[in-house]
Amino acid sequence: METETARSLQRGGPDAYGLAPEIAVSDGDGMPCRHCMENIGAGEDYLILAYRPFPRNQAFAETGPVFLHARECDAPAPGPDVPEILTLSPNYLLRGYGVDDRIVYGFGKVVPQDQLAAYARDLFRNPAIAYVHVRSATNNCYQARIERA
């Protein structure tokens, strides 16, 4: 999640549905923050909100629930390494999107976690793919966006 979006939500701004994020307290298990890409620790306040990881509404702009630290947190530095939070599930769905923010069909695939980076590289061999979404293989929840290097 972009820092500008995270800060707006952390400061009480509305989510993708125009609603105030819900505030909850983490039990320390399975609450990945979509800004800093770290698990929200036990006892920490976090936000539950509707997030649309696309610049505008359109047919392919899926919206879903995500978690976000209630406090301001720092985004990870861009780089080639897979964030640790994306090593905790056995499989992920990777899907490529074009510059028009629409799915590039024929390339979405559930891959084992240890093949996530390699398959993302394979997807970027297709010039029609501008960026890749990493999503939950079981619930389709948005995890992260991978940019073309």
C-alpha positions in Angstrom: 0.0 0.0 0.0 1.3 3.5 -0.9 2.3 5.6 2.1 0.0 8.4 1.2 -3.0 6.0 1.3 -1.8 4.4 4.5 -1.4 7.8 6.3 -4.8 8.9 5.2 -6.4 5.7 6.6 -4.3 5.8 9.8 -5.4 9.4 10.4 -9.1 8.5 10.1 -9.7 8.9 6.4 -12.3 6.7 4.6 -11.6 3.3 3.0 -12.5 2.3 -0.6 -16.2 2.2 0.3 -16.2 5.6 2.0 -16.3 4.1 5.5 -14.2 4.7 8.5 -11.8 1.7 9.1 -12.7 -0.5 12.0 -10.3 -0.6 14.9 -9.3 -3.9 16.5 -6.6 -5.3 18.8 -4.3 -7.9 17.3 -3.8 -11.3 18.9 -0.5 -11.4 17.1 -1.4 -14.1 14.6 -2.2 -13.6 11.0 -2.6 -9.8 10.9 -0.3 -8.7 8.1 0.0 -4.9 7.7 -0.4 -4.0 4.0 1.9 -1.0 4.4 4.9 -2.1 6.3 4.5 -5.8 5.3 5.0 -7.0 8.8 2.7 -8.9 11.1 0.8 -6.7 13.5 2.0 -7.7 17.0 -0.1 -9.0 19.8 -1.8 -6.1 21.7 -1.3 -3.6 18.9 -4.2 -1.7 17.5 -4.9 -2.3 13.8 -7.4 -1.2 11.2 -9.7 -3.4 9.2 -10.8 -1.7 5.9 -11.8 -2.1 2.4 -8.9 -1.6 0.0 -8.9 -1.3 -3.8 -5.3 -1.6 -5.1 -6.2 0.2 -8.3 -6.2 3.9 -9.2 -9.9 4.0 -10.2 -13.1 2.0 -10.3 -13.5 -0.3 -13.3 -14.6 -3.8 -13.9 -11.2 -5.4 -12.9 -10.7 -3.2 -9.8 -11.3 -5.7 -7.0 -11.9 -4.4 -3.5 -11.3 -6.5 -0.4 -10.5 -6.5 3.3 -7.0 -5.7 4.5 -5.3 -5.0 7.8 -3.2 -1.9 8.5 -1.3 -0.8 11.6 -3.4 1.9 13.4 -0.1 3.6 14.2 2.0 5.1 11.4 4.5 2.5 10.1 7.2 2.6 7.4 7.0 0.9 4.1 9.7 -1.6 3.2 12.5 -0.3 1.0 12.0 -1.4 -2.6 14.2 -4.3 -3.6 14.4 -7.8 -5.1 13.9 -9.7 -1.8 10.5 -11.3 -1.0 9.2 -9.7 2.3 9.3 -12.2 5.2 5.5 -11.9 5.6 5.2 -13.6 2.1 7.1 -16.6 3.3 4.4 -17.7 5.8 1.9 -19.3 3.4 2.6 -22.4 1.4 1.2 -21.0 -1.9 0.2 -17.6 -3.5 -1.8 -16.6 -6.5 0.2 -14.4 -8.9 -1.6 -12.4 -11.5 -0.3 -9.9 -14.1 -2.0 -6.6 -15.0 -1.5 -4.3 -18.0 -1.0 -0.6 -18.0 -4.8 -0.3 -18.2 -5.1 -2.0 -14.8 -6.8 -5.0 -16.3 -5.8 -8.7 -15.8 -3.6 -10.1 -18.6 -5.4 -13.4 -19.0 -3.6 -16.7 -19.4 -0.8 -16.0 -16.9 -2.4 -16.1 -13.4 -1.2 -19.1 -11.5 -1.0 -20.5 -7.9 2.7 -21.1 -7.1 4.5 -22.5 -4.1 5.9 -19.8 -1.9 9.5 -20.7 -2.8 8.7 -20.1 -6.5 7.0 -16.7 -6.0 10.0 -14.5 -7.1 10.8 -16.8 -10.0 7.3 -16.8 -11.4 7.0 -13.0 -11.0 10.2 -12.7 -13.1 8.6 -15.1 -15.7 5.5 -12.9 -15.8 7.6 -9.8 -16.5 9.0 -11.4 -19.6 5.6 -10.6 -21.2 5.7 -7.0 -22.2 1.9 -6.7 -21.8 2.4 -7.1 -18.0 3.0 -3.9 -16.2 2.8 -5.1 -12.6 1.9 -8.3 -10.7 -0.4 -8.8 -7.7 0.4 -11.4 -5.1 -2.8 -12.7 -3.6 -3.8 -15.4 -1.2 -4.1 -18.8 -2.9 -7.1 -19.7 -0.8 -9.1 -16.5 -0.3 -7.8 -14.3 -3.1 -7.0 -11.6 -0.6 -4.6 -8.9 -1.9 -1.1 -9.3 -0.4 1.2 -7.1 -2.4 2.1 -5.5 -5.7 5.3 -6.3 -7.5 6.6 -3.6 -9.9 8.6 -4.1 -13.0 12.2 -3.5 -12.2 
